[in-house]
Amino acid sequence: MQELNRRGVSVEHSKAALEGVFGPDGLRVRRYLEEEAAEERGQAWTPTDSAESALLQATRRQYQLTAGLPGEARKRRLVGWLQRRGHAWEDISKLLQLVEKEESEG
């Protein structure tokens, strides 16, 4: 939403557009990532929101597309990709940490 506002789209219009795509509750990425962390600790977990799951999968794919680039370039590209889609820095940071951790383990 910040990017839309920066480009001159009114708050009302950008909010309506994002709600039209992601629903009235948004993606709730923060909650999803917390649930993902709970699963890593061995607790039972199943995705409850397909939009959140889709975002994580899309982030993983986007990160893999940059596999041949140096680490900082990969981070910049992924951060920019997520920012252009209106995600908050806190969510971007958690997604970045998650995909980097997954790659280092795999």
C-alpha positions as CSV (number, residue, x, y, z in Angstrom):
1,M,0.0,0.0,0.0
2,Q,2.9,2.3,0.7
3,E,4.1,2.0,-2.8
4,L,0.7,2.8,-4.2
5,N,0.4,5.8,-2.0
6,R,3.9,7.0,-3.0
7,R,2.9,6.8,-6.7
8,G,-0.1,9.0,-6.0
9,V,-2.9,6.5,-5.4
10,S,-5.2,7.6,-2.6
11,V,-5.3,5.7,0.6
12,E,-9.0,4.8,0.0
13,H,-8.3,3.4,-3.5
14,S,-5.2,1.5,-2.5
15,K,-6.9,0.0,0.5
16,A,-9.9,-1.0,-1.6
17,A,-7.7,-2.6,-4.3
18,L,-5.7,-4.6,-1.8
19,E,-8.8,-5.8,0.0
20,G,-10.2,-6.8,-3.4
21,V,-7.1,-9.0,-4.1
22,F,-6.3,-10.3,-0.6
23,G,-9.7,-10.0,1.2
24,P,-10.7,-7.8,4.1
25,D,-8.2,-9.4,6.6
26,G,-5.2,-9.1,4.3
27,L,-2.5,-11.8,4.3
28,R,-1.8,-11.9,8.0
29,V,1.8,-12.9,7.1
30,R,3.1,-12.3,10.6
31,R,0.7,-14.9,12.1
32,Y,1.6,-17.3,9.4
33,L,5.3,-17.0,10.0
34,E,4.7,-17.5,13.7
35,E,2.8,-20.7,13.0
36,E,5.6,-21.8,10.7
37,A,8.1,-21.3,13.5
38,A,5.9,-23.3,15.8
39,E,6.0,-26.2,13.4
40,E,9.8,-26.0,13.3
41,R,9.7,-26.5,17.1
42,G,7.9,-29.7,16.6
43,Q,4.4,-28.5,17.3
44,A,1.5,-29.6,15.1
45,W,0.7,-27.0,12.4
46,T,-1.3,-26.8,9.2
47,P,-1.8,-23.8,7.0
48,T,-5.1,-22.1,7.7
49,D,-4.9,-19.4,5.0
50,S,-4.2,-20.3,1.4
51,A,-3.2,-16.7,0.5
52,E,-0.4,-16.8,3.2
53,S,0.8,-20.2,2.0
54,A,0.8,-18.9,-1.6
55,L,2.9,-15.9,-0.6
56,L,5.5,-18.1,1.1
57,Q,5.6,-20.4,-2.0
58,A,5.9,-17.4,-4.3
59,T,8.7,-16.0,-2.1
60,R,10.5,-19.3,-2.3
61,R,10.2,-19.4,-6.1
62,Q,11.4,-15.8,-6.5
63,Y,14.4,-16.5,-4.2
64,Q,15.3,-19.5,-6.3
65,L,15.2,-17.5,-9.5
66,T,18.2,-15.5,-8.2
67,A,20.3,-18.6,-7.2
68,G,23.3,-17.5,-9.3
69,L,23.6,-14.1,-7.8
70,P,25.8,-13.0,-4.9
71,G,24.0,-13.1,-1.5
72,E,23.4,-9.3,-1.1
73,A,22.1,-9.0,-4.7
74,R,19.6,-11.9,-4.0
75,K,18.4,-10.1,-0.8
76,R,18.0,-6.8,-2.6
77,R,16.0,-8.4,-5.4
78,L,13.7,-10.3,-3.0
79,V,13.2,-7.3,-0.8
80,G,12.4,-5.1,-3.8
81,W,10.0,-7.7,-5.1
82,L,8.1,-7.9,-1.8
83,Q,8.1,-4.1,-1.3
84,R,6.6,-3.5,-4.7
85,R,3.8,-5.8,-3.7
86,G,3.1,-3.6,-0.6
87,H,4.4,-5.8,2.2
88,A,5.7,-4.3,5.4
89,W,9.4,-4.5,6.3
90,E,8.7,-6.7,9.3
91,D,7.0,-9.3,7.1
92,I,9.7,-9.0,4.4
93,S,12.4,-9.5,7.0
94,K,10.8,-12.6,8.4
95,L,10.2,-14.1,4.9
96,L,13.8,-13.4,3.9
97,Q,15.1,-15.1,7.1
98,L,12.9,-18.0,6.4
99,V,14.0,-18.6,2.8
100,E,17.6,-18.1,3.7
101,K,17.4,-20.6,6.5
102,E,15.6,-23.1,4.3
103,E,18.4,-22.8,1.7
104,S,21.2,-23.2,4.2
105,E,19.6,-26.3,5.6
106,G,18.8,-27.8,2.2
